[in-house]
Every structure is written in C-alpha cells, then in structure tokens.
Amino acid sequence: MKKISAFILTLVTLFWWCDTAWATCDVNESNTLNSLAVRVNASYELMEGILDPDEYTPPDGLIGDEIDEFEATYNYYRIYISNITEDLYVTVYNEVTDEVNTYTYADSDNGTITFDYENLLAITNFVITVYSSDVTNCPNTELYTIYLTTPMFNEYSTYQMCEGNEEFYLCHPFLSVSSVGFEQFVKYLEQYEAGHIDQEGEEIVEPTEEDSNGFIDFITDHLTVIIIVVVVIVLLGGLITFVIIRKQRSKIV
C-alpha cells in the first residue's frame, strides 16, 4: 500500500513539474513578445464633429430656414493604437486627467484600438505602456512604452493680428509648446514683424560692424600668406594639368 501511494505521489509530482516547466516564460517567447511590442504604434487625427442643436444657440442675424440649416461644429482628437495582438494589451495614462485606461485585443478593430479625446485646451501627454497578455506564458510583463502628445488649440490664431503672419509659431492653429499671455503675444508678434525674431521665436542675430571689421583685419594681417597659398595652388594646378596633357599626347604618339 505504501509503495502504491509513493508511486501515485511520484506521478502527481512529475505531472505537476512537467506542467510548470511547459508554462515557463522562456527566452524565445520573451523575444517574440518584445518583437510584437515594438511594432505597436500610436498616432492621432484631428476630427470635426457636429454639436447637438440643444447644446448651443445659433448666432444672431440668422432668419427663417438659416436657423434650421445652421450647424455648429467642434474639433476633437481621435487616438489610434495599432498592431495590437492577442498576446498584448496596453495601458494609456493621461497626464492631464491623471487617468489610466486599459485596452486589450478584444477592444480593438482588427488590432487597432481607437478612442476620442475632446480636450483641445491643453497640451496632453499620453504614456502608452505595452504588456504581455494572459494568453502568453509571460503574463503582465512590461514590454514597451510609447509617448504621444496632442497639441492645444491656439486662440491667438483666430485674431486679426495673425492675418499675414500665419507662419509665426504663435499664430499656428495648434501649439505643442506652452502659449504666452496676450501682452507677450503682442510683443513677440511685433518683434517678428520687425524682423528681430524668426518664425520659431528665436532671436535673429545680425552681423555687427565689429564682426565685419574683424574679418577685414584677418585678411589684412594674413594677406601675404593668403597670396602665397593661392599662387601655390595655381602652380600645382597648372603642373598637374601639364603632366596629364603630356601623358595623353605620349599615348597618342
């Protein structure tokens, strides 16, 4: 009886060990999962939606059918996370709202996860972390991180002052850098129009008289050396040309 019990215990232990060994996350699977994770991409697209008529008041001046036909629109971002497989899932952290959402392959459309984001008043950073799913032998392993930033709408771009200055960064419709107060905006725009800063807001440094004089002084101080170098280059060029022509003539003869 003891021998039978020991034999059964040995079989149970063996099967348990085999099952555990089979389910171990090995190097090959880990490498495969990493290869899948780095293929995951994130992007966004600016979309336009139509507001419900109950959510706004038509502008003044509309009459009759114009009121019924008027549609108020709004913009929002559509976020895409592509190349998700059953072996992967992602978490999306929104640094503005401090929210974390989890998406699996079941939430995707043929491997692409899509969600909308309507806050255009702030620059928003998304941290997208890719993990291995429970169908793998390496569940919940962090594999890859993607950073995605959606720009903020720039209300200054609608100001009349930006007409003709659309190339200036503070007149762009959307900004990926922090905006400035109105007084600073006017100041920078005036500097841009005066040619003191460039389209990116960087100061334009004009050559000074001192720089020009310095170059002239350098030429004057080293004139003899410069002449000698030029003469040597000309002579060497002539000599090389002479040798080449002479060789070609000797071949012809």
C-alpha positions in Angstrom: 0.0 0.0 0.0 2.8 2.3 0.9 4.5 1.5 -2.4 1.3 2.4 -4.4 0.9 5.7 -2.5 4.5 6.6 -3.2 4.1 5.7 -6.9 0.9 7.9 -7.2 2.7 10.8 -5.4 5.6 10.5 -7.8 3.3 10.6 -10.8 1.4 13.6 -9.5 4.7 15.4 -8.7 6.0 14.5 -12.2 2.9 15.8 -14.0 3.0 19.0 -11.9 6.6 19.6 -12.7 6.0 19.0 -16.4 3.1 21.4 -16.5 5.1 24.0 -14.7 8.1 23.6 -16.9 5.8 23.8 -20.0 4.3 27.1 -18.8 7.6 28.8 -18.1 8.3 32.0 -19.9 11.4 31.2 -21.9 13.8 33.4 -23.8 12.3 32.6 -27.2 8.8 33.6 -26.2 10.1 36.7 -24.4 12.0 37.8 -27.6 8.9 37.2 -29.7 6.7 39.3 -27.4 9.3 42.1 -27.5 9.3 42.0 -31.3 5.5 42.3 -31.3 5.5 45.1 -28.7 7.9 47.4 -30.7 5.6 47.2 -33.7 2.8 48.9 -31.7 2.3 52.5 -33.0 0.3 55.4 -31.6 -1.0 58.4 -33.6 -3.8 61.0 -33.6 -6.0 62.7 -36.1 -7.9 66.0 -35.8 -11.6 65.4 -36.3 -14.6 67.6 -36.7 -18.0 66.8 -35.1 -21.4 68.5 -35.2 -22.9 69.7 -31.9 -26.4 68.8 -30.9 -28.7 71.7 -31.6 -29.8 71.7 -28.0 -26.2 72.4 -26.9 -25.8 75.8 -28.5 -27.6 79.0 -29.5 -27.5 79.9 -33.2 -25.6 83.2 -33.9 -27.6 86.4 -34.2 -28.6 87.6 -37.6 -29.9 84.2 -38.9 -33.5 84.1 -40.0 -36.0 81.5 -41.2 -34.5 78.4 -42.7 -31.0 79.7 -42.0 -31.6 78.9 -38.3 -32.7 75.4 -39.1 -29.8 74.8 -41.5 -27.1 76.1 -39.3 -24.8 73.5 -37.8 -22.2 74.3 -35.1 -19.1 72.2 -35.3 -16.3 71.3 -32.8 -12.9 69.6 -33.1 -11.6 66.7 -31.2 -8.7 64.2 -31.5 -9.1 60.6 -32.5 -6.3 58.5 -31.0 -5.1 55.3 -32.8 -3.1 52.5 -31.2 -2.3 49.9 -33.9 -0.7 46.5 -34.2 -2.2 45.1 -31.0 -2.3 41.3 -31.0 -4.0 38.7 -28.7 -0.6 38.4 -26.9 -0.6 42.1 -25.9 -2.6 44.7 -24.1 -1.9 48.4 -23.3 -2.5 50.9 -20.6 -3.0 54.5 -21.5 -2.1 57.2 -18.9 -3.4 60.7 -19.5 -1.1 63.2 -17.7 -3.8 65.9 -17.7 -6.7 63.9 -16.2 -4.4 61.5 -14.3 -6.5 58.7 -15.6 -5.3 55.2 -16.7 -7.3 53.1 -19.1 -6.6 49.5 -20.2 -7.3 48.2 -23.7 -7.0 44.6 -24.9 -7.2 43.0 -28.3 -10.9 42.4 -27.7 -11.3 46.2 -27.6 -9.6 46.6 -31.0 -10.8 46.6 -34.6 -8.5 44.1 -36.3 -5.7 45.1 -34.0 -6.3 48.9 -33.9 -7.6 50.5 -30.7 -9.5 53.8 -31.2 -10.7 56.4 -28.7 -11.7 60.1 -28.9 -10.3 62.9 -26.8 -12.0 66.2 -26.7 -9.8 68.5 -24.6 -8.1 70.8 -27.0 -7.4 73.5 -24.4 -4.3 71.9 -23.1 -1.2 70.1 -24.4 -1.8 66.5 -23.4 0.8 63.8 -22.9 -0.2 60.2 -23.2 2.0 57.4 -21.8 1.1 54.1 -23.6 2.6 51.0 -22.0 2.6 47.7 -23.8 2.3 44.5 -21.7 2.1 40.8 -22.5 -1.4 39.3 -22.0 -2.7 36.3 -20.0 -2.7 34.1 -23.1 1.1 34.0 -23.0 3.5 32.3 -20.6 4.8 35.7 -19.7 1.7 37.5 -18.5 1.6 41.1 -17.4 5.2 41.7 -18.4 6.0 45.3 -19.3 7.5 45.3 -22.8 7.5 48.7 -24.4 6.5 52.4 -23.8 5.2 54.9 -26.3 4.8 58.7 -25.7 2.1 60.6 -27.7 1.4 64.3 -27.3 -1.7 66.1 -28.6 -1.3 69.9 -29.2 -3.5 72.6 -27.8 -5.8 74.9 -29.8 -4.3 78.4 -30.1 -7.0 81.0 -29.9 -4.5 83.7 -31.0 -4.6 82.1 -34.5 -8.1 83.5 -34.9 -7.1 87.1 -34.1 -6.9 89.6 -36.9 -3.3 90.4 -35.9 -2.3 86.9 -37.2 -3.5 87.6 -40.7 -0.5 87.7 -43.0 1.6 86.2 -40.1 0.4 82.6 -40.3 4.0 81.3 -40.4 4.8 82.7 -37.0 4.6 80.0 -34.4 2.2 81.9 -32.1 -0.2 82.2 -35.0 -0.3 78.5 -35.7 -3.8 77.0 -35.1 -2.3 74.3 -32.8 0.7 74.5 -30.4 2.8 71.8 -29.0 4.6 74.3 -26.7 3.1 76.4 -24.0 1.4 79.6 -25.1 2.0 83.0 -23.6 -0.1 85.8 -22.2 -1.7 88.3 -24.5 0.8 91.1 -23.8 3.7 88.7 -24.5 1.9 87.5 -27.7 1.6 91.1 -29.0 5.3 91.9 -28.1 6.6 88.8 -29.8 4.4 89.4 -32.9 5.7 92.9 -33.2 9.3 91.6 -32.9 8.6 89.1 -35.6 7.1 91.7 -37.9 10.1 93.9 -37.3 12.5 91.1 -38.2 14.0 90.7 -34.8 12.9 87.1 -34.3 12.2 84.3 -36.7 9.2 82.1 -37.3 10.1 79.9 -34.3 10.5 82.9 -32.0 14.3 82.7 -32.0 16.3 85.9 -32.0 17.8 86.9 -35.3 21.5 87.9 -34.8 22.6 90.4 -37.5 26.4 90.6 -38.3 27.8 93.5 -36.4 30.3 96.1 -37.7 32.8 94.7 -35.3 32.4 91.2 -36.9 32.9 92.7 -40.4 36.0 94.7 -39.3 37.3 91.6 -37.7 37.1 89.7 -41.0 38.8 92.5 -42.9 41.5 92.7 -40.2 42.1 89.0 -40.5 42.5 89.3 -44.3 44.9 92.3 -43.9 47.0 90.6 -41.3 47.4 87.4 -43.3 47.5 88.8 -46.8 51.0 87.6 -47.6 50.2 84.1 -46.5 46.9 84.0 -48.4 48.7 85.2 -51.6 51.4 82.6 -51.3 48.8 79.8 -50.8 46.8 81.0 -53.8 49.9 81.1 -56.0 51.0 77.6 -54.9 47.5 76.2 -55.6 47.6 77.8 -59.1 51.1 76.5 -59.9 50.2 73.0 -58.7 47.1 73.0 -60.7 49.0 74.1 -63.8 51.7 71.5 -63.2 49.2 68.7 -62.8 47.3 69.8 -66.0 50.6 69.9 -67.9 51.6 66.3 -66.7 48.2 64.9 -67.7 48.2 66.5 -71.2 51.8 65.3 -71.8 50.8 61.7 -70.8 47.8 61.8 -73.1 49.9 63.1 -76.0 52.6 60.4 -75.5 49.8 57.7 -75.6 48.5 59.2 -78.9 52.1 59.1 -80.4 
